[in-house]
Amino acid sequence: MTDVARNQVPAVYRRRIGEVLVTAICDGYVDAPFAALVGIDPPEAEALLKADFRPAPPRISVNCFLVQAGGRTAIIDTGSGDTMGPTLGKMPALLGHLGLTPGDIDTVLLTHMHPDHSNGLTGPGGERLFPDAEIVVDEADVRHWFDDGARAKADESKQARYFDEARRQIAPYQDRRKSTGKDVFPQVSAVPLGGHTPGHTGYLVESDGEALLIWGDICHVPDIQVRNPGVTMAFDSDPEAAIAARRRAFDMAAADRLLVAGMHLHFPGFAYVGREGDGYRLIPESWRFEG
């Protein structure tokens, strides 16, 4: 069998926001257990997923977003690197498909420091994979993962998977790290959406009257959490704050008819949000060609 027949097409998708080019890059996917969903019984979750012809237990997309503006190139989140199994860690190869290398990235914008978002920062030896990049991450996230008291309260698996890995990933960039602010990159500003982690951040891209909110982990299983915003994830740092941030993002997107993109929306991850009863509905954006 030829490689063309064996392999899927490259998972990249371009979308212009005014003069800014945004490219969705799928790092892969992870299959999550029903136990990861909090606030919904597994049979109900399974029924909702099957009604929408989705895998059950849920299959969660992991997306990164390349942003090119003003002659500069940023990437929002880095995927999981080689730390979460064979269905993830595809981002670096897809950069190559776009004619880029990690050395071409001058800014890494992190939504937060969870393994599927920041473990692509370094290689197995702890070396920087983005040799010339500045790292932008909310200071509240860094403080949390470096908090020995918070680490001691976590179970052993979370200590290694979240606290220790976050520290290892950010370590080689400490001399080139800055916190989020209004202007983090040309045409891009940070939007505080804390809850999923203390410093969880979205990024608003604005150019020529167009806008896109890249909302990070506002939802992980959109087929469930969009219609049921009160459903949280077992790894939310503050579930109630995560619910509040989710509703705030949904309300903003619906009221402003704002295009959104998410790290865990089904690839390519661009959509609109509408209100429906006590919840919301997600309307994937129609496919479009971009140069």
N, C-alpha and C positions, 0 to 999 in steps of 0.2 A: 504494500500500500504506500502511495506517495505521501510526502509530508503534507501536501495540500489537502489530501483526503483525510489524513489522520488528525490534523490540527484545526482548531477553531480559528476564525478570522481575528485579526488584531483588535483588541477591545479598547479602541480609542474613538472619541467622538468630539468634533469641534463645534463651538457655538460662539458667535460674536455678540458681545454686549457693547454696542457702539463701536468704538475703536479698539476695544480690548478683546483679545482672543482667549477664550476659555476652552480648555480641552479636558474632557473627562477621560480618566485612565482607570480601568478596572484592575485593581491589584489581585482580584480573585473573589473567592467566597468562602464562607464557613457555615457548616451545618450546626445549628444550636439546639440544645435539648429544650423540651417544653418547660423544664424547671427553671430556665433562664428568664421566663416571663412571670412576672409577679402581679397578681390582681385579676387573673383569669384562670379558670380551671382548664387543664389540658384537653378534655373532650370538647369544650367550647372553642378553644384555640384551634384544635384540629379541624373542627367543622368549618370555621371561618376560612382557614387556609384552603381546605379542599373545595369549598364553594367558589373560591377565586382561582381554582386550578393551580395552586401553589404547592410546593413540596411541604410535607408535614412529617416530622418536626420542621421548623422553619429553616430555610436556606437564606443566609444574610449576605448580600453583596457588600464588597468593600471597595470603595472608590476613592481616588485622589483627583485633584483638579489642578491642572497646569494653567497659569495665568501669565499672559505676555502683554506688556504695556510699556510704552515709553522706552523701547529698546532694552527692557529688562525682562527677566524670566523668573517667576516664582512657582513653587509647588505648594499646594495646600494639602498637608498630611503626606506621609511617606509610605503608607502601607506597613506590612508586617515584616519585611525582610525575609530572612530564612528561619524565622522562629515559630511559625504557626502551621507548618505542614505544607503538603504539595499543592493544595488548591489555592494557596496565597503566595504573595511575594513576586507577582508578575510585573510590578511597576517598572523596575530598571530596564528589563528587556523591551518594554513598550516605549520607554523613552528613546531607545535605539531605533525603534520603528519610525519615530518622529524626527530622526536625525539629530538627536540630542544625547548628551551624556550627563551624569550627575554634576560634572564640572561646569556645565553650562547654566546651572541653577544658581542664582545669586541670592535668593531669599527662600527660606522654608517657613511657611506660616502653619503653625500647629493649632488645630482646634482643641486638642488636649493630649495628654500623655498616657494613652492606653496602648497596649501592644499592637493593635491593628492600625494604629495611626502614627506612632512614633518609632516603632522598632525597625523601620527602614532607614533610620539615621546612620547606623553604624554597621560595620561588618563583624564577622565572628571574632576577630581579634580586637574589637573595640575601636577600630580605625574609622575616621570620618568618611562617609560615602559621598558627602557633598563638600568637597574640599574648600570651596571658595564661598560658601553660603553663610549668610547671617540667619540666625534662628530667632523667630518671633513666637513667643508663647506667654500666656498670661502668668504673671508672677504667682497668683494664688495656686495654680496647678503645680508649679515648681515647689512652692513651700509645702504643699500637701504631701508630695511624694518624697520629700526630704525630711519629713516630720517623723522622727524616731518613735514618738509617742503614738501617732496614728498607725505606724507600721506594726508596733507591738500589739495593738488591738486587733489587727487583721489575722485571719488564719494563715497557716504556714504556706499554703499554695498561693494565696494572694500576696503574701510578703514577697515571694520570689517572682511571681508573674507580673505584678503591678509595681510595687515599690522598688525592688531591686533592679528590675529591667528598666524602669523609667530613669533611675539614677545612672545606670550604665549607658543608656542611649544619649543622654544629654551631656555626659561628662566631657567628651572631647570638644564640645562647642561652648563651654562656659565662658570663654574669652570673647565670644562673638554672639552672645545671646542678649536679646532685649525684650522687654515686656510689651504687651499689646498697648496700642494707643489709637487715636483717631485715624492717623495716616500711617499705615504700616507698609504700604506699597503704592505705586502710582495707581490712582483710581480705585483703591481698595481701602476700606476702613473696617476696624474690628467692631463686633457687636457682642456685648457680654450676654451669655446664655447659660450661666452657671447652674449647676444642679446635677447633671450627669457626672461631672467632676467639678471641684470647686472653681476652676478657672476655665470651664468649657466655653468656647468662643466660636461665634460665626463670623463670616467675612462678607461684607457687602461690596459688590462691584458696581460702580456707577460710571457711565460714559454716554455723552450725547443724548441725555434724556432717557436712557435705558438703565435697568437695574437688575441685579441677580443677587439673591441671598444664598450663600453657601452655608448651610446651617449645621454642619457637623453631624452630631449624633442626637438631633432632636427626636428622631425615632430610629429604631433598629429593625423592627418588623412592621413595615408600613401597612401591610394588609390587615393588621390588628390594631396598631397604636394610633393610626389616623382616625379610625371610627371610634376607638376607645382610648382617648388620651390619658385616662387614669391608669392604664396598664404600664407598669415600670419594668425595669430590668434588674436582675439580681446584682449586677455590678454598678448600679447607680450609687454614687457617693451619698446623695441626699435625694431620696425618691420624691418627696413632696416638692422640693425645689425643681426637680427635673420635670414634674408634671406642670408646674407653673410656667417654666420656660417653654415647654412644648405648646401649651395653650397660647402663650404670648406670641410665639413664632407663627402658629397657625392663624391666629387672629390677624396679625400684621399682614401675612401673605394673602389671606382672603380679602381683607378690607382694601388693601392697596393693589389687588390683582397682580401681585409680585411674583415673578418667576423665582423658583427656588431650586436648589440642588442639594443633594444629601449624600453623605458617605455610605449610607445604607439604603438609599432608594435603589430600586432595580435599575441596573445600568441601561442607558447612560446617565440616569439620575436627575434629569431636568423635569420639573412638573409645576403645576399650579395647585392651589388649595381652595376648595369651596366648602361652605358650611352645609351640613346635612343633619337635621334633627339636633340631638344634643352633642353630636360629634362633627366630623369633617369628612370630606372625601378628597382623594388625590387624583388629579387629572394629568397623566403624563403628557408632556409637550409633544406635539406632532414632530415627526422626523423632518430635519431640514439639512440642506447642503451648505457648507461653509468653505470658503477658500482660505 
